[in-house]
Amino acid sequence: MSNENNPIDPTTQASGDAVRRRRTGPRRDGKGSNAAANQNALANQAIIAEQTDEAAEKAGGIKLIANQRIIPFLKIEKPMLLISIIMVIASIVAIVVKGLNFGLDFTGGVSADVKYEQSVEQAQVVDALAKNGFNDAVVQYLGTNQELLIRLPPQDGNAEGLTAVLDKALDLPNNLATVANINIIGSQVGNEIYVNSLIAVAVSLLMMLVYISIRFQFKLAMGAMLSLFHDAIVVVGIFAIFGLPFDLTVLAAVLALIGYSVNDTIVVYDRIRENFRRVRGLTPYQVVDLSLTETLRRTIMTSGTVFVVVIAMLFLGGDGLYWFSFALLIGLIAGTYSSIYIASAIPLMMGLSREDFVVKVKPEFEEEVVVFADPDLQNSKD
């Protein structure tokens, strides 16, 4: 009984050997001997964070927002948009005024499949054709160094006559050629291909607009569509400005670029939507900067990998893949840039905010608030 009434000795436990631990942390109510130390620690942390932010700001414009360092990409939003507008206008003017240097796929001409007995260099075939009056020939390998695809401007005569003439013109010393197949492409067919190509690009942009509107939000869809249009028109504009040959392989590169660029944009959009829902206390511009910073590593790895492949095709793929690779290289740079300064900036200009991603309860699903006003119940309570 005496033990129950007496307090336990502060220096011993039940065994009498263990020493009770002293309190080293703050009390739950924040009071006690450690309150002053806690305040000093918080003050020191604030000073360190402020000094770190200042140092980071001087180092590269990196700030600390919502406990995460972000890069202020949109700090130079307006100058970059101005550069984009200038590039788009210059590309449209060049396409309209100067026009494109269309290849045989669009202008028409002669296409022939040729097989040699031994391996042959493309330059040898071009020289042999030029000596026999066939200028501006385009020669591509078809799998091996013995099979080639030859394209020529429109020629006079029928398919049988051209086959006989080309058989003689393509023969090399100790290496005879055989024309396996020859096709004559008229200008009307080339015009149809050109119109169908424009329709394909327009439909692809429209489908991207519909998909992103359903998957995300219409403001984001407009930013993505303008971004894709920017990428495509810049690539085509560069080919128009410098008079580079534009054929079906370049068109295929433009369509591939649209698919690649929209994939990168959707990754950024998914992070933007997630951050608008989970992060509080930030402005829309800060949320977008945070999202771009979080996806920067993925963008660098993806773009870097594709860049290496495109460079390899550009220098090692031969003449058949040269302009395809060149168009992809330009589009890769334009697509990475537009995902930041067009696809992300345009929705903000349209008023993108957190309300666009918050799921609102429909009126028919809202719970009705019922208030009992029965006087009998009131009297009974009294």
SULWOLIN-V593050 format. One record per backbone hydrogen bond with DSSP energy under -1.0 kcal/mol. NH is the residue of the N-H (numbers start at 0). CO is the residue of the C=O. Records with the same first field share a line. If there is no record, write none. Layout:
# SULWOLIN-V593050
NH=CO / CO
This chain:
# SULWOLIN-V593050
4=0
5=1
11=8
29=26
34=31
37=33
38=34
39=35
40=36
41=37
42=38
43=39
44=40
45=41
46=42
47=43
48=44
49=45
50=46
51=47
52=48
53=49
54=50
55=51
56=52
57=53
58=54
59=55
60=56
61=55
62=69
64=67
67=64
69=62
72=70
74=71
75=72
76=73
79=75
80=76
81=77
82=78
83=79
84=80
85=81
86=82
87=83
88=84
89=85
90=86
91=87
92=88
93=89
94=90
95=91
96=92
97=93
98=93
101=99
102=245
105=102
106=102
107=103
108=184
109=151
110=182
111=149
112=180
113=147
114=177
115=145
116=175
119=144
124=120
125=121
126=122
127=123
128=124
129=125
130=126
132=129
133=128
137=150
139=148
141=146
143=141
147=113
148=139
149=111
150=137
151=109
161=157
162=158
163=159
164=160
165=161
166=162
167=163
168=164
169=165
171=174
174=171
177=114
179=112
180=112
182=110
184=108
189=185
190=186
191=187
192=188
193=189
194=190
195=191
196=192
197=193
198=194
199=195
200=196
201=197
202=198
203=199
204=200
205=201
206=202
207=203
208=204
209=205
210=206
211=207
212=208
213=209
214=210
215=211
220=216
221=217
222=218
223=219
224=220
225=221
226=222
227=223
228=224
229=225
230=226
231=227
232=228
233=229
234=230
235=231
236=232
237=233
238=234
239=235
240=236
241=237
243=238
245=100
250=246
251=247
252=248
253=249
254=250
255=251
256=252
257=253
258=254
259=255
260=256
261=257
262=258
263=259
264=260
265=261
266=262
267=263
268=264
269=265
270=266
271=267
272=268
273=269
274=270
275=271
276=272
277=273
278=274
286=282
287=283
288=284
289=285
290=286
291=287
292=288
293=289
294=290
298=294
299=295
300=296
301=297
302=298
303=299
304=300
305=301
306=302
307=303
308=304
309=305
310=306
311=307
312=308
313=309
314=310
315=311
316=312
324=320
325=321
326=322
327=323
328=324
329=325
330=326
331=327
332=328
333=329
334=330
335=331
336=332
337=333
338=334
340=336
341=337
342=337
345=341
348=344
349=345
350=347
351=346
355=352
356=353
364=361
365=362
377=373
378=374
379=375
380=376
381=377
